[in-house]
Amino acid sequence: MANLTIKNIPTELYEMLKHKAKTNHRSINSEVIFTLKKVLGFREKAESDEVLRQQASEFRKKIKVSLSEEEINEAKRAGRE
């Protein structure tokens, strides 16, 4: 991970960050990272995986195809032969 030094932060902004961090039971560093992620729309990999799972689920509902457990197992076996 990279390190970042921020210089010349206005005192009022620093106090706001400090208050927000205390309210959220985070360090100032963690609060800055949280705020940057939120503002920039950063998603963790796990969140991205969840979005993909959700999209796949919605796609399955649209195509209305249902496979039995045996059909799924047959497809797995066929791919291994």
PDB file of N, CA, C and O in Angstrom:
ATOM      1  N   MET A   1       0.828  -1.180   0.000  1.00  0.00           N
ATOM      2  CA  MET A   1       0.000   0.000   0.000  1.00  0.00           C
ATOM      3  C   MET A   1       0.874   1.246   0.000  1.00  0.00           C
ATOM      4  O   MET A   1       1.986   1.252   0.528  1.00  0.00           O
ATOM      5  N   ALA A   2       0.356   2.262  -0.587  1.00  0.00           N
ATOM      6  CA  ALA A   2       1.079   3.529  -0.676  1.00  0.00           C
ATOM      7  C   ALA A   2       0.822   4.388   0.556  1.00  0.00           C
ATOM      8  O   ALA A   2      -0.170   4.215   1.263  1.00  0.00           O
ATOM      9  N   ASN A   3       1.728   5.301   0.789  1.00  0.00           N
ATOM     10  CA  ASN A   3       1.573   6.298   1.852  1.00  0.00           C
ATOM     11  C   ASN A   3       1.352   7.658   1.221  1.00  0.00           C
ATOM     12  O   ASN A   3       1.830   7.938   0.122  1.00  0.00           O
ATOM     13  N   LEU A   4       0.622   8.494   1.933  1.00  0.00           N
ATOM     14  CA  LEU A   4       0.314   9.827   1.425  1.00  0.00           C
ATOM     15  C   LEU A   4       0.459  10.826   2.560  1.00  0.00           C
ATOM     16  O   LEU A   4      -0.046  10.603   3.661  1.00  0.00           O
ATOM     17  N   THR A   5       1.141  11.914   2.293  1.00  0.00           N
ATOM     18  CA  THR A   5       1.262  13.002   3.260  1.00  0.00           C
ATOM     19  C   THR A   5       0.462  14.173   2.718  1.00  0.00           C
ATOM     20  O   THR A   5       0.641  14.587   1.573  1.00  0.00           O
ATOM     21  N   ILE A   6      -0.415  14.699   3.548  1.00  0.00           N
ATOM     22  CA  ILE A   6      -1.223  15.846   3.140  1.00  0.00           C
ATOM     23  C   ILE A   6      -0.762  17.047   3.950  1.00  0.00           C
ATOM     24  O   ILE A   6      -0.752  17.016   5.181  1.00  0.00           O
ATOM     25  N   LYS A   7      -0.383  18.100   3.249  1.00  0.00           N
ATOM     26  CA  LYS A   7       0.128  19.308   3.909  1.00  0.00           C
ATOM     27  C   LYS A   7      -0.889  20.439   3.806  1.00  0.00           C
ATOM     28  O   LYS A   7      -1.746  20.453   2.923  1.00  0.00           O
ATOM     29  N   ASN A   8      -0.769  21.368   4.717  1.00  0.00           N
ATOM     30  CA  ASN A   8      -1.566  22.605   4.725  1.00  0.00           C
ATOM     31  C   ASN A   8      -3.076  22.364   4.787  1.00  0.00           C
ATOM     32  O   ASN A   8      -3.847  23.029   4.095  1.00  0.00           O
ATOM     33  N   ILE A   9      -3.485  21.417   5.614  1.00  0.00           N
ATOM     34  CA  ILE A   9      -4.912  21.182   5.822  1.00  0.00           C
ATOM     35  C   ILE A   9      -5.451  22.323   6.671  1.00  0.00           C
ATOM     36  O   ILE A   9      -4.899  22.613   7.733  1.00  0.00           O
ATOM     37  N   PRO A  10      -6.508  22.968   6.229  1.00  0.00           N
ATOM     38  CA  PRO A  10      -7.096  24.036   7.050  1.00  0.00           C
ATOM     39  C   PRO A  10      -7.526  23.484   8.415  1.00  0.00           C
ATOM     40  O   PRO A  10      -8.061  22.379   8.506  1.00  0.00           O
ATOM     41  N   THR A  11      -7.290  24.248   9.448  1.00  0.00           N
ATOM     42  CA  THR A  11      -7.591  23.809  10.808  1.00  0.00           C
ATOM     43  C   THR A  11      -9.045  23.375  10.945  1.00  0.00           C
ATOM     44  O   THR A  11      -9.331  22.362  11.584  1.00  0.00           O
ATOM     45  N   GLU A  12      -9.960  24.127  10.355  1.00  0.00           N
ATOM     46  CA  GLU A  12     -11.384  23.791  10.449  1.00  0.00           C
ATOM     47  C   GLU A  12     -11.684  22.434   9.810  1.00  0.00           C
ATOM     48  O   GLU A  12     -12.473  21.656  10.347  1.00  0.00           O
ATOM     49  N   LEU A  13     -11.061  22.150   8.671  1.00  0.00           N
ATOM     50  CA  LEU A  13     -11.244  20.865   8.000  1.00  0.00           C
ATOM     51  C   LEU A  13     -10.685  19.733   8.848  1.00  0.00           C
ATOM     52  O   LEU A  13     -11.307  18.680   8.980  1.00  0.00           O
ATOM     53  N   TYR A  14      -9.494  19.958   9.429  1.00  0.00           N
ATOM     54  CA  TYR A  14      -8.896  18.949  10.298  1.00  0.00           C
ATOM     55  C   TYR A  14      -9.799  18.660  11.492  1.00  0.00           C
ATOM     56  O   TYR A  14      -9.983  17.500  11.861  1.00  0.00           O
ATOM     57  N   GLU A  15     -10.354  19.684  12.088  1.00  0.00           N
ATOM     58  CA  GLU A  15     -11.251  19.503  13.240  1.00  0.00           C
ATOM     59  C   GLU A  15     -12.508  18.730  12.834  1.00  0.00           C
ATOM     60  O   GLU A  15     -13.011  17.903  13.595  1.00  0.00           O
ATOM     61  N   MET A  16     -13.005  19.005  11.633  1.00  0.00           N
ATOM     62  CA  MET A  16     -14.175  18.273  11.139  1.00  0.00           C
ATOM     63  C   MET A  16     -13.841  16.784  10.975  1.00  0.00           C
ATOM     64  O   MET A  16     -14.620  15.919  11.377  1.00  0.00           O
ATOM     65  N   LEU A  17     -12.685  16.498  10.384  1.00  0.00           N
ATOM     66  CA  LEU A  17     -12.244  15.105  10.220  1.00  0.00           C
ATOM     67  C   LEU A  17     -12.072  14.419  11.572  1.00  0.00           C
ATOM     68  O   LEU A  17     -12.483  13.275  11.764  1.00  0.00           O
ATOM     69  N   LYS A  18     -11.464  15.136  12.492  1.00  0.00           N
ATOM     70  CA  LYS A  18     -11.235  14.606  13.834  1.00  0.00           C
ATOM     71  C   LYS A  18     -12.560  14.264  14.515  1.00  0.00           C
ATOM     72  O   LYS A  18     -12.698  13.201  15.121  1.00  0.00           O
ATOM     73  N   HIS A  19     -13.520  15.159  14.411  1.00  0.00           N
ATOM     74  CA  HIS A  19     -14.840  14.935  15.012  1.00  0.00           C
ATOM     75  C   HIS A  19     -15.541  13.746  14.343  1.00  0.00           C
ATOM     76  O   HIS A  19     -16.097  12.880  15.019  1.00  0.00           O
ATOM     77  N   LYS A  20     -15.505  13.718  13.018  1.00  0.00           N
ATOM     78  CA  LYS A  20     -16.151  12.629  12.267  1.00  0.00           C
ATOM     79  C   LYS A  20     -15.517  11.281  12.625  1.00  0.00           C
ATOM     80  O   LYS A  20     -16.221  10.287  12.805  1.00  0.00           O
ATOM     81  N   ALA A  21     -14.188  11.254  12.725  1.00  0.00           N
ATOM     82  CA  ALA A  21     -13.481  10.021  13.084  1.00  0.00           C
ATOM     83  C   ALA A  21     -13.896   9.547  14.475  1.00  0.00           C
ATOM     84  O   ALA A  21     -14.140   8.359  14.687  1.00  0.00           O
ATOM     85  N   LYS A  22     -13.972  10.473  15.407  1.00  0.00           N
ATOM     86  CA  LYS A  22     -14.371  10.114  16.771  1.00  0.00           C
ATOM     87  C   LYS A  22     -15.800   9.580  16.784  1.00  0.00           C
ATOM     88  O   LYS A  22     -16.085   8.577  17.439  1.00  0.00           O
ATOM     89  N   THR A  23     -16.689  10.242  16.069  1.00  0.00           N
ATOM     90  CA  THR A  23     -18.087   9.819  15.989  1.00  0.00           C
ATOM     91  C   THR A  23     -18.217   8.402  15.415  1.00  0.00           C
ATOM     92  O   THR A  23     -19.059   7.617  15.851  1.00  0.00           O
ATOM     93  N   ASN A  24     -17.372   8.095  14.433  1.00  0.00           N
ATOM     94  CA  ASN A  24     -17.431   6.787  13.765  1.00  0.00           C
ATOM     95  C   ASN A  24     -16.478   5.757  14.366  1.00  0.00           C
ATOM     96  O   ASN A  24     -16.306   4.668  13.819  1.00  0.00           O
ATOM     97  N   HIS A  25     -15.859   6.107  15.496  1.00  0.00           N
ATOM     98  CA  HIS A  25     -14.922   5.211  16.184  1.00  0.00           C
ATOM     99  C   HIS A  25     -13.808   4.742  15.252  1.00  0.00           C
ATOM    100  O   HIS A  25     -13.469   3.559  15.207  1.00  0.00           O
ATOM    101  N   ARG A  26     -13.247   5.698  14.509  1.00  0.00           N
ATOM    102  CA  ARG A  26     -12.132   5.417  13.605  1.00  0.00           C
ATOM    103  C   ARG A  26     -10.995   6.379  13.906  1.00  0.00           C
ATOM    104  O   ARG A  26     -11.189   7.430  14.516  1.00  0.00           O
ATOM    105  N   SER A  27      -9.806   5.995  13.464  1.00  0.00           N
ATOM    106  CA  SER A  27      -8.685   6.929  13.530  1.00  0.00           C
ATOM    107  C   SER A  27      -8.894   7.978  12.438  1.00  0.00           C
ATOM    108  O   SER A  27      -9.706   7.788  11.532  1.00  0.00           O
ATOM    109  N   ILE A  28      -8.166   9.069  12.530  1.00  0.00           N
ATOM    110  CA  ILE A  28      -8.276  10.106  11.496  1.00  0.00           C
ATOM    111  C   ILE A  28      -7.840   9.521  10.150  1.00  0.00           C
ATOM    112  O   ILE A  28      -8.463   9.790   9.123  1.00  0.00           O
ATOM    113  N   ASN A  29      -6.779   8.730  10.158  1.00  0.00           N
ATOM    114  CA  ASN A  29      -6.303   8.089   8.931  1.00  0.00           C
ATOM    115  C   ASN A  29      -7.398   7.223   8.303  1.00  0.00           C
ATOM    116  O   ASN A  29      -7.660   7.310   7.104  1.00  0.00           O
ATOM    117  N   SER A  30      -8.029   6.393   9.123  1.00  0.00           N
ATOM    118  CA  SER A  30      -9.094   5.516   8.615  1.00  0.00           C
ATOM    119  C   SER A  30     -10.279   6.326   8.106  1.00  0.00           C
ATOM    120  O   SER A  30     -10.914   5.957   7.119  1.00  0.00           O
ATOM    121  N   GLU A  31     -10.568   7.415   8.773  1.00  0.00           N
ATOM    122  CA  GLU A  31     -11.680   8.272   8.348  1.00  0.00           C
ATOM    123  C   GLU A  31     -11.380   8.916   6.993  1.00  0.00           C
ATOM    124  O   GLU A  31     -12.263   9.008   6.140  1.00  0.00           O
ATOM    125  N   VAL A  32     -10.150   9.354   6.797  1.00  0.00           N
ATOM    126  CA  VAL A  32      -9.757   9.943   5.509  1.00  0.00           C
ATOM    127  C   VAL A  32      -9.882   8.899   4.400  1.00  0.00           C
ATOM    128  O   VAL A  32     -10.416   9.194   3.331  1.00  0.00           O
ATOM    129  N   ILE A  33      -9.392   7.678   4.646  1.00  0.00           N
ATOM    130  CA  ILE A  33      -9.482   6.611   3.640  1.00  0.00           C
ATOM    131  C   ILE A  33     -10.948   6.284   3.343  1.00  0.00           C
ATOM    132  O   ILE A  33     -11.334   6.148   2.182  1.00  0.00           O
ATOM    133  N   PHE A  34     -11.759   6.160   4.393  1.00  0.00           N
ATOM    134  CA  PHE A  34     -13.183   5.869   4.207  1.00  0.00           C
ATOM    135  C   PHE A  34     -13.848   6.952   3.359  1.00  0.00           C
ATOM    136  O   PHE A  34     -14.597   6.648   2.431  1.00  0.00           O
ATOM    137  N   THR A  35     -13.571   8.211   3.681  1.00  0.00           N
ATOM    138  CA  THR A  35     -14.175   9.340   2.969  1.00  0.00           C
ATOM    139  C   THR A  35     -13.733   9.376   1.508  1.00  0.00           C
ATOM    140  O   THR A  35     -14.552   9.605   0.618  1.00  0.00           O
ATOM    141  N   LEU A  36     -12.445   9.152   1.257  1.00  0.00           N
ATOM    142  CA  LEU A  36     -11.951   9.137  -0.120  1.00  0.00           C
ATOM    143  C   LEU A  36     -12.610   8.015  -0.925  1.00  0.00           C
ATOM    144  O   LEU A  36     -13.015   8.228  -2.068  1.00  0.00           O
ATOM    145  N   LYS A  37     -12.720   6.830  -0.339  1.00  0.00           N
ATOM    146  CA  LYS A  37     -13.364   5.702  -1.033  1.00  0.00           C
ATOM    147  C   LYS A  37     -14.811   6.045  -1.379  1.00  0.00           C
ATOM    148  O   LYS A  37     -15.277   5.771  -2.485  1.00  0.00           O
ATOM    149  N   LYS A  38     -15.507   6.641  -0.431  1.00  0.00           N
ATOM    150  CA  LYS A  38     -16.910   6.998  -0.631  1.00  0.00           C
ATOM    151  C   LYS A  38     -17.053   8.044  -1.733  1.00  0.00           C
ATOM    152  O   LYS A  38     -17.881   7.891  -2.630  1.00  0.00           O
ATOM    153  N   VAL A  39     -16.267   9.084  -1.671  1.00  0.00           N
ATOM    154  CA  VAL A  39     -16.359  10.183  -2.637  1.00  0.00           C
ATOM    155  C   VAL A  39     -15.950   9.723  -4.040  1.00  0.00           C
ATOM    156  O   VAL A  39     -16.546  10.143  -5.031  1.00  0.00           O
ATOM    157  N   LEU A  40     -14.934   8.862  -4.119  1.00  0.00           N
ATOM    158  CA  LEU A  40     -14.430   8.425  -5.419  1.00  0.00           C
ATOM    159  C   LEU A  40     -15.147   7.192  -5.965  1.00  0.00           C
ATOM    160  O   LEU A  40     -14.873   6.767  -7.087  1.00  0.00           O
ATOM    161  N   GLY A  41     -16.065   6.613  -5.181  1.00  0.00           N
ATOM    162  CA  GLY A  41     -16.813   5.444  -5.644  1.00  0.00           C
ATOM    163  C   GLY A  41     -15.977   4.178  -5.690  1.00  0.00           C
ATOM    164  O   GLY A  41     -16.238   3.290  -6.502  1.00  0.00           O
ATOM    165  N   PHE A  42     -14.972   4.087  -4.823  1.00  0.00           N
ATOM    166  CA  PHE A  42     -14.102   2.918  -4.781  1.00  0.00           C
ATOM    167  C   PHE A  42     -14.852   1.734  -4.217  1.00  0.00           C
ATOM    168  O   PHE A  42     -15.564   1.855  -3.220  1.00  0.00           O
ATOM    169  N   ARG A  43     -14.689   0.570  -4.867  1.00  0.00           N
ATOM    170  CA  ARG A  43     -15.308  -0.665  -4.368  1.00  0.00           C
ATOM    171  C   ARG A  43     -14.232  -1.691  -4.076  1.00  0.00           C
ATOM    172  O   ARG A  43     -13.305  -1.888  -4.861  1.00  0.00           O
ATOM    173  N   GLU A  44     -14.372  -2.325  -2.958  1.00  0.00           N
ATOM    174  CA  GLU A  44     -13.460  -3.411  -2.612  1.00  0.00           C
ATOM    175  C   GLU A  44     -13.767  -4.601  -3.513  1.00  0.00           C
ATOM    176  O   GLU A  44     -14.868  -4.695  -4.057  1.00  0.00           O
ATOM    177  N   LYS A  45     -12.819  -5.502  -3.676  1.00  0.00           N
ATOM    178  CA  LYS A  45     -13.009  -6.670  -4.531  1.00  0.00           C
ATOM    179  C   LYS A  45     -14.227  -7.476  -4.079  1.00  0.00           C
ATOM    180  O   LYS A  45     -15.016  -7.924  -4.911  1.00  0.00           O
ATOM    181  N   ALA A  46     -14.384  -7.661  -2.782  1.00  0.00           N
ATOM    182  CA  ALA A  46     -15.518  -8.430  -2.274  1.00  0.00           C
ATOM    183  C   ALA A  46     -16.834  -7.789  -2.692  1.00  0.00           C
ATOM    184  O   ALA A  46     -17.793  -8.486  -3.024  1.00  0.00           O
ATOM    185  N   GLU A  47     -16.879  -6.460  -2.675  1.00  0.00           N
ATOM    186  CA  GLU A  47     -18.089  -5.767  -3.100  1.00  0.00           C
ATOM    187  C   GLU A  47     -18.329  -5.992  -4.582  1.00  0.00           C
ATOM    188  O   GLU A  47     -19.470  -6.179  -5.004  1.00  0.00           O
ATOM    189  N   SER A  48     -17.259  -5.976  -5.381  1.00  0.00           N
ATOM    190  CA  SER A  48     -17.383  -6.216  -6.817  1.00  0.00           C
ATOM    191  C   SER A  48     -17.892  -7.620  -7.080  1.00  0.00           C
ATOM    192  O   SER A  48     -18.738  -7.825  -7.951  1.00  0.00           O
ATOM    193  N   ASP A  49     -17.378  -8.596  -6.324  1.00  0.00           N
ATOM    194  CA  ASP A  49     -17.842  -9.975  -6.463  1.00  0.00           C
ATOM    195  C   ASP A  49     -19.325 -10.083  -6.133  1.00  0.00           C
ATOM    196  O   ASP A  49     -20.065 -10.807  -6.799  1.00  0.00           O
ATOM    197  N   GLU A  50     -19.755  -9.360  -5.103  1.00  0.00           N
ATOM    198  CA  GLU A  50     -21.165  -9.382  -4.715  1.00  0.00           C
ATOM    199  C   GLU A  50     -22.030  -8.785  -5.818  1.00  0.00           C
ATOM    200  O   GLU A  50     -23.115  -9.295  -6.096  1.00  0.00           O
ATOM    201  N   VAL A  51     -21.567  -7.721  -6.443  1.00  0.00           N
ATOM    202  CA  VAL A  51     -22.304  -7.106  -7.551  1.00  0.00           C
ATOM    203  C   VAL A  51     -22.448  -8.112  -8.692  1.00  0.00           C
ATOM    204  O   VAL A  51     -23.525  -8.232  -9.277  1.00  0.00           O
ATOM    205  N   LEU A  52     -21.374  -8.836  -9.013  1.00  0.00           N
ATOM    206  CA  LEU A  52     -21.430  -9.851 -10.068  1.00  0.00           C
ATOM    207  C   LEU A  52     -22.411 -10.964  -9.719  1.00  0.00           C
ATOM    208  O   LEU A  52     -23.174 -11.408 -10.577  1.00  0.00           O
ATOM    209  N   ARG A  53     -22.397 -11.420  -8.462  1.00  0.00           N
ATOM    210  CA  ARG A  53     -23.341 -12.461  -8.034  1.00  0.00           C
ATOM    211  C   ARG A  53     -24.783 -11.982  -8.195  1.00  0.00           C
ATOM    212  O   ARG A  53     -25.653 -12.725  -8.648  1.00  0.00           O
ATOM    213  N   GLN A  54     -25.013 -10.743  -7.819  1.00  0.00           N
ATOM    214  CA  GLN A  54     -26.353 -10.171  -7.922  1.00  0.00           C
ATOM    215  C   GLN A  54     -26.793 -10.067  -9.384  1.00  0.00           C
ATOM    216  O   GLN A  54     -27.936 -10.378  -9.717  1.00  0.00           O
ATOM    217  N   GLN A  55     -25.885  -9.631 -10.248  1.00  0.00           N
ATOM    218  CA  GLN A  55     -26.202  -9.529 -11.675  1.00  0.00           C
ATOM    219  C   GLN A  55     -26.470 -10.903 -12.268  1.00  0.00           C
ATOM    220  O   GLN A  55     -27.378 -11.055 -13.085  1.00  0.00           O
ATOM    221  N   ALA A  56     -25.696 -11.902 -11.873  1.00  0.00           N
ATOM    222  CA  ALA A  56     -25.896 -13.264 -12.369  1.00  0.00           C
ATOM    223  C   ALA A  56     -27.257 -13.797 -11.921  1.00  0.00           C
ATOM    224  O   ALA A  56     -27.959 -14.456 -12.688  1.00  0.00           O
ATOM    225  N   SER A  57     -27.614 -13.508 -10.685  1.00  0.00           N
ATOM    226  CA  SER A  57     -28.905 -13.950 -10.166  1.00  0.00           C
ATOM    227  C   SER A  57     -30.053 -13.320 -10.948  1.00  0.00           C
ATOM    228  O   SER A  57     -31.019 -14.000 -11.293  1.00  0.00           O
ATOM    229  N   GLU A  58     -29.949 -12.026 -11.228  1.00  0.00           N
ATOM    230  CA  GLU A  58     -30.984 -11.336 -11.997  1.00  0.00           C
ATOM    231  C   GLU A  58     -31.064 -11.887 -13.422  1.00  0.00           C
ATOM    232  O   GLU A  58     -32.153 -12.019 -13.980  1.00  0.00           O
ATOM    233  N   PHE A  59     -29.904 -12.207 -14.008  1.00  0.00           N
ATOM    234  CA  PHE A  59     -29.873 -12.774 -15.358  1.00  0.00           C
ATOM    235  C   PHE A  59     -30.561 -14.134 -15.376  1.00  0.00           C
ATOM    236  O   PHE A  59     -31.329 -14.433 -16.291  1.00  0.00           O
ATOM    237  N   ARG A  60     -30.283 -14.966 -14.356  1.00  0.00           N
ATOM    238  CA  ARG A  60     -30.915 -16.296 -14.287  1.00  0.00           C
ATOM    239  C   ARG A  60     -32.434 -16.185 -14.206  1.00  0.00           C
ATOM    240  O   ARG A  60     -33.153 -16.990 -14.799  1.00  0.00           O
ATOM    241  N   LYS A  61     -32.915 -15.196 -13.477  1.00  0.00           N
ATOM    242  CA  LYS A  61     -34.369 -15.000 -13.366  1.00  0.00           C
ATOM    243  C   LYS A  61     -34.970 -14.630 -14.721  1.00  0.00           C
ATOM    244  O   LYS A  61     -36.071 -15.067 -15.057  1.00  0.00           O
ATOM    245  N   LYS A  62     -34.244 -13.822 -15.495  1.00  0.00           N
ATOM    246  CA  LYS A  62     -34.746 -13.389 -16.799  1.00  0.00           C
ATOM    247  C   LYS A  62     -34.828 -14.533 -17.799  1.00  0.00           C
ATOM    248  O   LYS A  62     -35.787 -14.615 -18.566  1.00  0.00           O
ATOM    249  N   ILE A  63     -33.830 -15.422 -17.800  1.00  0.00           N
ATOM    250  CA  ILE A  63     -33.827 -16.487 -18.808  1.00  0.00           C
ATOM    251  C   ILE A  63     -34.703 -17.665 -18.396  1.00  0.00           C
ATOM    252  O   ILE A  63     -35.017 -18.518 -19.227  1.00  0.00           O
ATOM    253  N   LYS A  64     -35.095 -17.724 -17.147  1.00  0.00           N
ATOM    254  CA  LYS A  64     -36.043 -18.729 -16.641  1.00  0.00           C
ATOM    255  C   LYS A  64     -35.651 -20.152 -17.011  1.00  0.00           C
ATOM    256  O   LYS A  64     -36.491 -20.936 -17.454  1.00  0.00           O
ATOM    257  N   VAL A  65     -34.395 -20.483 -16.833  1.00  0.00           N
ATOM    258  CA  VAL A  65     -33.917 -21.838 -17.063  1.00  0.00           C
ATOM    259  C   VAL A  65     -33.586 -22.439 -15.713  1.00  0.00           C
ATOM    260  O   VAL A  65     -32.932 -21.816 -14.877  1.00  0.00           O
ATOM    261  N   SER A  66     -34.042 -23.640 -15.521  1.00  0.00           N
ATOM    262  CA  SER A  66     -33.777 -24.311 -14.264  1.00  0.00           C
ATOM    263  C   SER A  66     -33.165 -25.669 -14.558  1.00  0.00           C
ATOM    264  O   SER A  66     -33.711 -26.444 -15.343  1.00  0.00           O
ATOM    265  N   LEU A  67     -32.048 -25.955 -13.938  1.00  0.00           N
ATOM    266  CA  LEU A  67     -31.395 -27.243 -14.115  1.00  0.00           C
ATOM    267  C   LEU A  67     -31.484 -28.017 -12.812  1.00  0.00           C
ATOM    268  O   LEU A  67     -31.370 -27.460 -11.721  1.00  0.00           O
ATOM    269  N   SER A  68     -31.691 -29.316 -12.959  1.00  0.00           N
ATOM    270  CA  SER A  68     -31.707 -30.165 -11.774  1.00  0.00           C
ATOM    271  C   SER A  68     -30.275 -30.393 -11.319  1.00  0.00           C
ATOM    272  O   SER A  68     -29.329 -30.119 -12.058  1.00  0.00           O
ATOM    273  N   GLU A  69     -30.121 -30.888 -10.115  1.00  0.00           N
ATOM    274  CA  GLU A  69     -28.784 -31.177  -9.600  1.00  0.00           C
ATOM    275  C   GLU A  69     -28.097 -32.218 -10.477  1.00  0.00           C
ATOM    276  O   GLU A  69     -26.894 -32.127 -10.720  1.00  0.00           O
ATOM    277  N   GLU A  70     -28.850 -33.205 -10.951  1.00  0.00           N
ATOM    278  CA  GLU A  70     -28.281 -34.244 -11.813  1.00  0.00           C
ATOM    279  C   GLU A  70     -27.800 -33.650 -13.138  1.00  0.00           C
ATOM    280  O   GLU A  70     -26.736 -34.032 -13.626  1.00  0.00           O
ATOM    281  N   GLU A  71     -28.552 -32.734 -13.723  1.00  0.00           N
ATOM    282  CA  GLU A  71     -28.133 -32.097 -14.974  1.00  0.00           C
ATOM    283  C   GLU A  71     -26.839 -31.296 -14.780  1.00  0.00           C
ATOM    284  O   GLU A  71     -25.964 -31.283 -15.646  1.00  0.00           O
ATOM    285  N   ILE A  72     -26.744 -30.647 -13.655  1.00  0.00           N
ATOM    286  CA  ILE A  72     -25.529 -29.884 -13.344  1.00  0.00           C
ATOM    287  C   ILE A  72     -24.340 -30.827 -13.195  1.00  0.00           C
ATOM    288  O   ILE A  72     -23.262 -30.558 -13.723  1.00  0.00           O
ATOM    289  N   ASN A  73     -24.537 -31.937 -12.471  1.00  0.00           N
ATOM    290  CA  ASN A  73     -23.459 -32.906 -12.278  1.00  0.00           C
ATOM    291  C   ASN A  73     -23.043 -33.555 -13.594  1.00  0.00           C
ATOM    292  O   ASN A  73     -21.856 -33.798 -13.812  1.00  0.00           O
ATOM    293  N   GLU A  74     -24.007 -33.841 -14.477  1.00  0.00           N
ATOM    294  CA  GLU A  74     -23.689 -34.402 -15.792  1.00  0.00           C
ATOM    295  C   GLU A  74     -22.823 -33.427 -16.588  1.00  0.00           C
ATOM    296  O   GLU A  74     -21.862 -33.840 -17.237  1.00  0.00           O
ATOM    297  N   ALA A  75     -23.155 -32.149 -16.543  1.00  0.00           N
ATOM    298  CA  ALA A  75     -22.380 -31.141 -17.263  1.00  0.00           C
ATOM    299  C   ALA A  75     -20.961 -31.058 -16.699  1.00  0.00           C
ATOM    300  O   ALA A  75     -20.004 -30.886 -17.454  1.00  0.00           O
ATOM    301  N   LYS A  76     -20.822 -31.178 -15.387  1.00  0.00           N
ATOM    302  CA  LYS A  76     -19.491 -31.166 -14.775  1.00  0.00           C
ATOM    303  C   LYS A  76     -18.673 -32.360 -15.238  1.00  0.00           C
ATOM    304  O   LYS A  76     -17.506 -32.223 -15.606  1.00  0.00           O
ATOM    305  N   ARG A  77     -19.304 -33.543 -15.216  1.00  0.00           N
ATOM    306  CA  ARG A  77     -18.598 -34.772 -15.628  1.00  0.00           C
ATOM    307  C   ARG A  77     -18.205 -34.689 -17.104  1.00  0.00           C
ATOM    308  O   ARG A  77     -17.104 -35.095 -17.475  1.00  0.00           O
ATOM    309  N   ALA A  78     -19.081 -34.174 -17.929  1.00  0.00           N
ATOM    310  CA  ALA A  78     -18.812 -34.075 -19.372  1.00  0.00           C
ATOM    311  C   ALA A  78     -17.609 -33.177 -19.635  1.00  0.00           C
ATOM    312  O   ALA A  78     -16.832 -33.433 -20.555  1.00  0.00           O
ATOM    313  N   GLY A  79     -17.454 -32.145 -18.846  1.00  0.00           N
ATOM    314  CA  GLY A  79     -16.342 -31.229 -19.023  1.00  0.00           C
ATOM    315  C   GLY A  79     -15.011 -31.820 -18.591  1.00  0.00           C
ATOM    316  O   GLY A  79     -13.957 -31.292 -18.944  1.00  0.00           O
ATOM    317  N   ARG A  80     -15.047 -32.904 -17.835  1.00  0.00           N
ATOM    318  CA  ARG A  80     -13.820 -33.524 -17.326  1.00  0.00           C
ATOM    319  C   ARG A  80     -13.355 -34.675 -18.203  1.00  0.00           C
ATOM    320  O   ARG A  80     -12.235 -35.159 -18.040  1.00  0.00           O
ATOM    321  N   GLU A  81     -14.178 -35.113 -19.112  1.00  0.00           N
ATOM    322  CA  GLU A  81     -13.833 -36.268 -19.953  1.00  0.00           C
ATOM    323  C   GLU A  81     -12.952 -35.911 -21.087  1.00  0.00           C
ATOM    324  O   GLU A  81     -12.581 -36.779 -21.877  1.00  0.00           O
TER     325      GLU A  81
END
